[in-house]
Amino acid sequence: MENEILTALNRGGTGINIAELADSLTQAEIAPRRALIAERIDRAEVRLSGYDRLRGQAEQMGGALELMRGLSSRSLSSDNSAVSVTVSDPGKVDLQNARIGVSQLAQSQVLSFVGFSEAEAEIGAGALTVEFGNWSADVPPVFSAGTRTAQTITFQPGSSLADMAEALSSLDGLSARVIDLGDGTFSLGVISETGSQNALRLSVAADADPRMAQFDISADPGAVQVQGAQDAKLSLNGIAVTRSSNQIDDLLPGVTLNVTGQTLSDANLSGRANVEGALEVMQSFVDIINATQGLVKSLTARGFGEGGVAGDLAGDSLADGVLRGMQSVLSRGFGVKGVHLSDIGIRTERDGSLSLDADRFSTALTANPALLDPLIRDDLVGTTVQISGTPGSGATAGRYALTRDAATGEATLAGVALIGSAQANGDWTYRVPSGPMRGLTLTVGTGTERAEINFQPSMVGSLQSYLSGILADGNALAQREDALGASIVTETTALEALNLRSEEVRTRYLGQFTQMEMIVTQLNSTGDYLTNLVEGWNADR
């Protein structure tokens, strides 16, 4: 409709295409500002993309470093299938050779209450108390309660055998189920945890329904006991030991034993340098470091020289700082003896990349498996204090003093007040709520007044701390990402406003030119009238 009106005006007016003229003038007025804003948005998006790639690479590197913590510098083996051995804490393994004999496996107590016609058979109402402890070999046997608290279950009228199985299974330390015996009858099977101190004694209250009496084994479990609870009996290098479980993680430091049968002769356990596994992991470490350094270099490239291409973060001081910070960590020595990457065959090339000499690595690790430990695991030891957990990411190398009031139990670590509680054996357990050792749990004897913690971060731990600082909310990278995101929103809003302004400007120009065309058309029409009038007069003469 607009074009039809303008076309009609143009026929009697100036003949100028005022729509195209309005568009041209609008474009001339708006385009420079639009191009400037679009350029600023493009630049911000490019830099934001660069930061996103940098963050993604740092997160990927952090994941690879966390996997390295599980690397053991030693591999373990057993020559007897009845005894398997695995590394549970790589930092504590010191096994070279050991002999393990197994004369008895740990087992659970198994009870079977039989003679029920169906799983939903009613058992009546009453209270059933479950105790944990040990049944002696005397006749009749004598029960000695253990340290675990007895549990009492109250059954309501109408309770069934299945209800009892469910209630028993809800207790820690045992499981129960109704079993179809296949002969038309059902049994309630009850199983304790392994170990002689985990046997069960079930007692029924005197005022319970008479049908509950069949579950009372408070005097002797013999009538329903299918299997008695017992400990595993082993020998370590000829020394007899017992354990309540067949999975044993407190006999050899950092090692878990899983015994599945008796041994006719001792199982020989041996430890050796884990050269193959460590070589694979360290090559992956070299690859991720080189990939990270390569990405940072490409992002910060300035594009100088013929054919040079500038990176998305060309000249960015933050990205350059990330590279320098990584190289600074990699050049340090770690542990008490100051172990460097070069000590295990990893050298820094002229361009800053790392390379791994497999032969030197294998030779170094074979001669001293412990050489790898300061690089992959933090060294955290205490005097007169037991330590568990890991310190916060901001922890730095040093000695941290623990002071404690033996009378009240109040304690501090490097000036940080600890949260403590007394244990049944008299020891105190403390949690470190803040500061560089945040996250640790400390256990000290009741009379301890002073103790010391010595912390030496590993290469992996130092790199993780550095990356955590980079990736943390509120730090420089996040601030720049937030600032760029905010600028993109602001510029996009300005661009939208400019587009609205463009329509307003075009409308104004069209209005002005339309008025002009109307005036010219009117003038042209008047001129035509006068011309015709004069020509008419002349013709009448």
Buried (B, 14 or more C-beta within 10 A) or exposed (E): EEEEEBEEBBEBBBEBBBBEEBBEBBBEBBEEBBEEBBEBBEBBBBBBBBBEBBBEBBEBBBEBBEEBBEBBBBBBEBEBEBBBBBBBEBBEBEBEEBBBBBEEBBBBBBBBBBEBEBBEBBBBBBBBBBBBBBBEEEEEBEBEEBEBEEBEBEBEEEBBBBBBBEBBEEBEEBBBBBBEEEEEBBBBBBBBBBBBBBBBBBBBBEEBBEBBEBBBBEEBBEEBBEEBBBBBBBBBEEEEBEBBBBBBBEBBEBBBBBBEEEBEEBBBBBBBBBBEBBBEBBBBBBEBBBBBBBBBBBBBBEEEEEEEEEBBBBEBEBBBEBBEBBEEBBEEBBBEEEBBBBBBBBEBEEEBBBEBBEEBBBBBBEEBBBBBBBBBBBBBEBEEBEBEEBBBBEBEEEEBEBBBEBEEBBBBBBEBBBEBEEEEEEEBBBBBEEBBBBBBBBBBBEEBEEBBBBBBBBBBBBBBBBBBBBBEEEEBBBEBBEEBEEBBEBBBEBBEEBEEBBEEBBEEBBEEBBEBBEEBBEEBEEEEEEEEEEEEEEEEE
